[in-house]
Amino acid sequence: MKRSTLLLGTFAGIALAACQNDMGGETAEAPAAAPMPAAAPMPAPAAPAAMPMDTNTYSLINEVTWVNLFAGHDLSSFTEVGGSSWSIVDDYVEATEGTENGFLVTRGSYGDVQVQAEIWASPEANSGIFMRCQDGANIAAATCYEVNIFDQREDQTYRTGGIVNFAEPMAQMDAADQWSTFDIVMEGDHLVVRMNDTLMVDSNDASFARGPIAFQWGAGTVRFRNIKLRPL
């Protein structure tokens, strides 16, 4: 009886094992570990942003090209020629009388240049800015380009804002009893005059190439301030 029971148990065990194999009961291998995801590529460094222009620096760079001839302090940039007397009052230089035309003549000689100056004139004043003068000791409209400041000129052809003998003013403007800004550009034979941002002369002439600059008293009261220039 024991032998039969043992055999029966043996056969039962074999059958159970076969059944487990058929039903997938066999112990499965552990699944392979899932691969690690690839690391995301590092983004390329961004290009550095352009530095904005410092407008103050730009203005400074642009400003250093100008040379102050008179900023209210002294007349060391000029030689006084003629029969008027000049005096510094507050921030301007003025002449009110004289025995003959008087001039403040630059010590330097200039060809291609831009000149800016503020001018005050009484109604009867006769004044001007003389450019590229051929003789610094003898200033005259025949030997310079005279940018005129003379509202009551008898012949109005070359009144305030014109260049005497060379270019009539393109607009009629008066200088009397107010500060006016003159901007004069002479580059080669191209001559340009602006008065208070109004274009007065845009002309061409090659009579004079180079020379000193002179600021005139001829009659009345004339004042100049903020005189500066820059070579072109």
Backbone torsions as a table, in degrees:
resi	resn	phi	psi	omega
1	MET	NA	-42.2	177.8
2	LYS	-61.2	-38.9	-177.7
3	ARG	-66.1	-40.5	-178.9
4	SER	-66.9	-41.4	179.8
5	THR	-63.2	-40.4	-179.9
6	LEU	-64.7	-44.7	179.9
7	LEU	-64.1	-41.6	179.9
8	LEU	-61.9	-40.8	178.8
9	GLY	-65.8	-37.4	179.9
10	THR	-63.2	-47.4	179.6
11	PHE	-62.7	-37.0	179.8
12	ALA	-63.5	-40.2	179.5
13	GLY	-65.6	-41.3	179.1
14	ILE	-63.6	-41.5	-179.3
15	ALA	-65.2	-40.2	-179.7
16	LEU	-64.3	-39.6	179.6
17	ALA	-65.8	-40.6	179.7
18	ALA	-63.7	-40.5	-179.4
19	CYS	-65.0	-39.6	179.1
20	GLN	-64.3	-36.7	178.2
21	ASN	-63.6	-42.4	-178.6
22	ASP	-65.0	-34.2	-174.6
23	MET	-94.2	10.4	-179.9
24	GLY	75.8	20.6	-177.9
25	GLY	-77.2	-6.1	-179.7
26	GLU	-65.4	140.4	-178.4
27	THR	-60.4	122.1	-177.8
28	ALA	-84.5	150.8	177.0
29	GLU	-68.1	148.8	178.8
30	ALA	-64.5	133.4	-179.8
31	PRO	-60.9	145.3	179.1
32	ALA	-64.6	145.5	179.9
33	ALA	-63.4	138.9	179.2
34	ALA	-65.8	138.5	-180.0
35	PRO	-63.0	144.6	178.4
36	MET	-70.1	136.4	178.1
37	PRO	-61.4	143.9	-179.9
38	ALA	-64.6	142.7	-179.9
39	ALA	-65.4	138.0	178.6
40	ALA	-65.6	138.5	-179.7
41	PRO	-63.0	142.5	178.9
42	MET	-69.2	133.8	179.3
43	PRO	-64.8	145.4	178.3
44	ALA	-67.0	141.9	-179.9
45	PRO	-61.2	138.6	-179.2
46	ALA	-69.4	144.9	177.6
47	ALA	-65.4	140.1	-179.4
48	PRO	-61.2	138.1	-179.9
49	ALA	-68.0	144.5	179.2
50	ALA	-64.8	136.0	178.6
51	MET	-71.6	131.8	178.7
52	PRO	-66.9	147.7	179.3
53	MET	-69.2	131.4	175.5
54	ASP	-81.0	107.1	-174.8
55	THR	-64.9	-30.2	178.1
56	ASN	-65.8	-41.6	178.4
57	THR	-64.8	-41.8	179.5
58	TYR	-60.7	-44.1	-179.5
59	SER	-62.5	-39.8	179.6
60	LEU	-63.9	-44.8	179.7
61	ILE	-61.1	-41.6	-179.2
62	ASN	-68.8	-34.3	-174.8
63	GLU	-73.0	-30.1	-175.4
64	VAL	-68.9	-10.6	177.0
65	THR	-76.2	-14.1	179.9
66	TRP	-88.8	145.7	176.5
67	VAL	-117.9	123.0	177.5
68	ASN	-78.3	121.4	174.9
69	LEU	-91.0	-34.8	176.2
70	PHE	-149.4	119.0	179.6
71	ALA	-122.6	24.9	175.5
72	GLY	98.1	6.5	-172.8
73	HIS	-110.5	-56.0	-176.1
74	ASP	-151.1	171.2	-177.2
75	LEU	-112.4	30.6	-176.3
76	SER	-67.0	-17.4	179.0
77	SER	-82.9	-2.7	-173.0
78	PHE	-126.3	158.8	166.2
79	THR	-112.8	133.7	178.2
80	GLU	-86.1	125.7	-178.9
81	VAL	-126.8	137.2	175.5
82	GLY	102.8	-164.6	-168.6
83	GLY	-111.3	24.9	175.9
84	SER	-110.3	160.3	178.8
85	SER	-111.5	135.0	-179.2
86	TRP	-109.6	141.8	177.4
87	SER	-140.4	148.3	178.8
88	ILE	-93.1	125.1	178.9
89	VAL	-127.4	121.7	-177.0
90	ASP	54.5	-116.6	-177.0
91	ASP	-109.4	17.2	-179.1
92	TYR	-132.7	164.0	173.8
93	VAL	-112.6	137.7	-176.7
94	GLU	-137.4	157.3	170.4
95	ALA	-133.2	136.6	-176.7
96	THR	-121.6	-12.4	-178.6
97	GLU	-159.8	168.4	178.4
98	GLY	176.2	167.4	178.6
99	THR	-89.5	-19.2	177.6
100	GLU	-161.2	176.7	178.1
101	ASN	-52.3	137.8	176.4
102	GLY	-124.9	151.6	-174.9
103	PHE	-139.1	147.5	163.1
104	LEU	-101.8	112.8	-173.2
105	VAL	-109.8	128.7	-179.9
106	THR	-63.1	147.0	177.5
107	ARG	-76.1	-23.7	178.9
108	GLY	-93.5	162.6	177.3
109	SER	-114.1	139.2	-171.3
110	TYR	-134.9	143.4	176.0
111	GLY	-108.7	-90.1	175.9
112	ASP	-80.5	116.4	-171.3
113	VAL	-157.9	154.3	170.8
114	GLN	-118.4	129.8	-178.6
115	VAL	-121.4	136.1	174.3
116	GLN	-128.7	140.1	178.0
117	ALA	-156.7	149.4	173.0
118	GLU	-102.2	136.0	-172.8
119	ILE	-133.0	135.6	172.0
120	TRP	-119.5	136.0	-178.2
121	ALA	-138.3	141.4	172.1
122	SER	-73.5	163.1	-174.2
123	PRO	-56.2	-36.0	-177.4
124	GLU	-91.8	4.5	-173.4
125	ALA	-64.2	144.4	172.2
126	ASN	-122.4	115.4	-177.1
127	SER	-148.7	-178.6	178.0
128	GLY	176.8	166.7	172.9
129	ILE	-116.2	117.5	-175.1
130	PHE	-100.2	124.3	-174.2
131	MET	-111.6	146.9	175.5
132	ARG	52.0	47.1	-178.5
133	CYS	-68.6	138.0	-176.4
134	GLN	-82.6	-20.1	178.0
135	ASP	-142.6	108.7	-176.4
136	GLY	-66.1	-14.6	179.3
137	ALA	-94.8	-12.8	-179.3
138	ASN	-136.0	88.4	-175.6
139	ILE	-87.5	130.3	179.3
140	ALA	-157.6	155.9	179.7
141	ALA	-65.2	-20.9	-179.0
142	ALA	-79.9	-17.5	-176.9
143	THR	-122.9	12.8	177.7
144	CYS	-145.8	166.5	164.2
145	TYR	-89.0	109.7	-179.2
146	GLU	-95.7	108.9	171.8
147	VAL	-80.5	109.5	-166.5
148	ASN	-81.3	146.3	171.7
149	ILE	-132.4	87.6	-171.3
150	PHE	-158.2	85.2	-176.7
151	ASP	-61.8	-37.9	-172.0
152	GLN	-101.3	25.7	177.6
153	ARG	-56.1	134.0	-177.3
154	GLU	-58.4	-48.1	174.3
155	ASP	-93.6	107.6	-174.1
156	GLN	-76.3	1.0	-177.9
157	THR	-56.7	-43.5	-177.9
158	TYR	-118.4	51.6	-179.7
159	ARG	-73.4	-164.2	-177.4
160	THR	-50.6	127.1	177.2
161	GLY	96.2	-13.7	177.5
162	GLY	-90.9	170.8	173.3
163	ILE	-107.9	112.1	-172.1
164	VAL	-55.7	129.4	178.4
165	ASN	75.2	-4.9	-174.8
166	PHE	-125.6	-40.5	-174.4
167	ALA	-150.5	123.3	175.2
168	GLU	-72.8	149.7	176.7
169	PRO	-67.7	140.5	-178.7
170	MET	-80.7	-12.7	177.7
171	ALA	-142.2	156.0	177.6
172	GLN	-100.2	115.8	178.9
173	MET	-137.0	144.7	179.0
174	ASP	-104.5	148.2	178.2
175	ALA	-101.6	-4.4	-170.8
176	ALA	-65.1	134.3	168.9
177	ASP	58.9	31.5	176.5
178	GLN	-157.6	158.2	173.4
179	TRP	-82.9	128.0	177.7
180	SER	-124.0	145.3	178.5
181	THR	-102.2	126.3	174.7
182	PHE	-107.5	133.7	176.9
183	ASP	-125.1	116.0	-174.6
184	ILE	-120.1	126.3	177.6
185	VAL	-121.0	125.2	174.0
186	MET	-126.9	111.9	-176.5
187	GLU	-133.4	108.3	-172.3
188	GLY	63.3	-128.2	178.3
189	ASP	-96.9	8.5	-178.1
190	HIS	-92.4	120.9	-176.2
191	LEU	-117.7	123.5	-178.3
192	VAL	-131.7	132.1	177.2
193	VAL	-128.5	130.4	172.5
194	ARG	-122.5	139.5	176.0
195	MET	-122.6	117.4	-177.3
196	ASN	51.2	44.7	178.0
197	ASP	69.5	5.9	175.9
198	THR	-96.4	129.3	-180.0
199	LEU	-71.1	121.1	-178.6
200	MET	-107.4	-36.3	179.8
201	VAL	-139.4	134.2	169.9
202	ASP	-143.5	93.7	-168.5
203	SER	-141.1	172.2	178.2
204	ASN	-128.1	132.6	176.0
205	ASP	-161.8	143.4	-176.8
206	ALA	-121.7	27.7	-177.4
207	SER	-66.4	-41.1	-176.0
208	PHE	-126.9	131.0	-175.6
209	ALA	-101.4	-29.0	-172.5
210	ARG	-162.7	151.6	175.8
211	GLY	163.4	173.4	177.8
212	PRO	-69.0	169.5	179.5
213	ILE	-114.4	140.0	-177.5
214	ALA	-131.3	139.7	178.7
215	PHE	-111.4	125.9	-165.1
216	GLN	-104.4	143.5	157.1
217	TRP	-114.1	129.7	177.6
218	GLY	-127.2	-30.1	178.4
219	ALA	-169.5	160.5	177.6
220	GLY	70.2	-150.5	178.0
221	THR	-116.3	129.5	-178.9
222	VAL	-129.4	134.6	178.8
223	ARG	-130.0	141.9	176.3
224	PHE	-128.3	145.0	173.1
225	ARG	-153.0	164.9	178.4
226	ASN	49.0	54.1	178.2
227	ILE	-89.0	123.3	179.0
228	LYS	-147.8	161.5	179.2
229	LEU	-148.2	162.9	172.3
230	ARG	-144.5	127.3	175.5
231	PRO	-64.0	145.2	-179.4
232	LEU	-106.6	NA	NA
